[in-house]
Amino acid sequence: MKILENHTGQVRLERIIRRELLPKLELLAAGISLQFIDSLIIMSELRTVNKGQYLEEAGSRGDGNLLYLNTGIAHTFYRDNINDKPIITRIWKKHDIIFDLDNFLNCQSRQESTQMLEDGELLSISYRNLKKLMKTYPNMVSFLLHLQAEKERQFIYYQHLLKLNVEEKVRIFLNDNPAMINRINNEYIAMHLGISRSRFSKAYSIYKRGNSLS
């Protein structure tokens, strides 16, 4: 039975890499070889993760991971010691890639933690294996730089979002993430948008009324 489960997991791992991850790589780097694909499969791990489980923790300098979220929702946050509360900088969903370039290149201490908000599944590539892949396939650098550029664009978008009024924040976030409201505690969304739970609830009621009339 265990052998069958391992075989099934390996088949699913290969399917996720070929259908989801490789197309992203091929957009940025031409000439992906079969040898590279085989190495990528061997060096990747398919993991089942539980609600509340930490994927990465602040302060750690240990070997991190590039994470591809196949199912589930997670959030990245840091602790505001002055106000003694968490600041949620990103909520991750299916098909998102979680990666910290500074930690990968410079072994800097992580400033943020990433935690699951519901049960899920992810593909994990350790930084150690990622460096091995870069040695045999230098074009992998283009992909990692693209991830960093995407992270910076997301940061700019998030800073813009924080400057909007409450109703606009809620409307834009829920339009971009329509299913999330029914899957995670709304407190996390409110914290991500920098507003109280009560103000979020009021804005959400207005949002629902607007959608029912449209």
LINSULSUL-V777079 format. One record per residue. PSI is psi as a letter, one per 20 degrees, with the letter a starting at -180 (NA if undefined). D_FIRST is the distance of its C-alpha to the first C-alpha in Angstrom with 2 decimals. Layout:
psi: (PSI	PSI)
d_first: (D_FIRST	D_FIRST)
This chain:
psi: (g	h	g	g	g	g	g	g	g	g	g	h	g	h	g	g	g	h	h	g	g	g	h	g	g	h	h	h	o	r	k	p	r	h	g	g	g	g	g	g	g	h	j	q	p	p	p	p	q	q	p	i	p	p	h	q	q	q	i	q	j	r	o	a	q	p	p	o	o	g	q	r	p	r	q	p	r	r	p	n	h	g	i	l	q	q	o	o	i	p	p	q	a	p	i	q	p	o	p	o	g	g	h	g	g	j	k	q	p	p	i	r	q	p	q	p	i	r	q	a	q	q	p	p	o	q	h	g	h	h	h	g	h	h	h	i	n	h	i	h	h	h	g	h	h	g	g	g	h	h	g	h	h	h	g	g	g	g	h	g	g	h	i	r	r	g	h	g	g	g	g	g	g	h	h	h	m	h	i	h	h	j	h	r	p	i	h	h	g	g	h	h	i	k	r	r	g	g	h	g	g	g	h	h	g	g	g	g	g	h	h	h	i	NA)
d_first: (0.00	3.82	5.43	5.12	6.31	8.72	9.91	10.61	12.36	14.32	15.45	16.64	18.34	20.21	21.20	22.64	24.55	25.96	26.89	27.95	28.83	30.36	32.92	34.19	34.60	36.29	38.88	40.15	39.62	40.13	38.80	35.15	33.92	30.68	30.52	30.76	28.01	25.66	26.78	26.31	22.68	22.05	24.05	22.54	19.77	18.16	18.38	17.93	21.20	22.72	26.20	28.62	26.66	28.97	28.18	31.42	34.12	37.88	39.54	36.64	37.45	34.11	32.07	31.47	29.33	29.95	27.85	27.21	26.57	24.29	24.38	26.22	29.66	30.90	34.38	36.31	39.13	41.58	43.57	47.25	48.70	52.15	51.10	48.03	45.62	42.76	43.71	40.97	41.67	38.79	36.24	33.37	31.48	29.03	29.67	31.84	31.71	32.46	34.33	37.18	39.31	41.65	38.92	37.35	40.67	42.61	40.10	42.09	40.98	39.19	41.59	39.03	35.69	32.96	30.90	28.54	30.27	27.21	23.44	22.47	20.76	22.54	22.65	24.14	26.25	27.83	31.59	31.24	29.18	31.52	34.47	32.93	32.52	36.14	37.41	35.95	36.58	39.71	39.70	36.87	39.81	41.05	37.83	37.93	41.62	40.92	38.47	41.21	43.82	41.67	41.31	45.10	45.71	43.49	45.50	48.76	47.50	46.44	49.84	51.55	49.48	50.56	54.21	54.07	55.07	52.49	52.40	52.00	49.18	47.21	48.02	47.01	43.77	42.63	43.73	41.51	38.58	39.03	35.63	35.50	37.96	35.53	32.48	33.79	36.50	39.80	41.05	39.10	40.78	44.15	43.73	42.78	45.96	48.06	49.18	48.95	46.62	49.70	51.12	47.81	47.68	51.24	50.62	47.45	49.53	52.07	49.36	47.98	51.52	52.25	49.19	50.07	53.56	52.57)
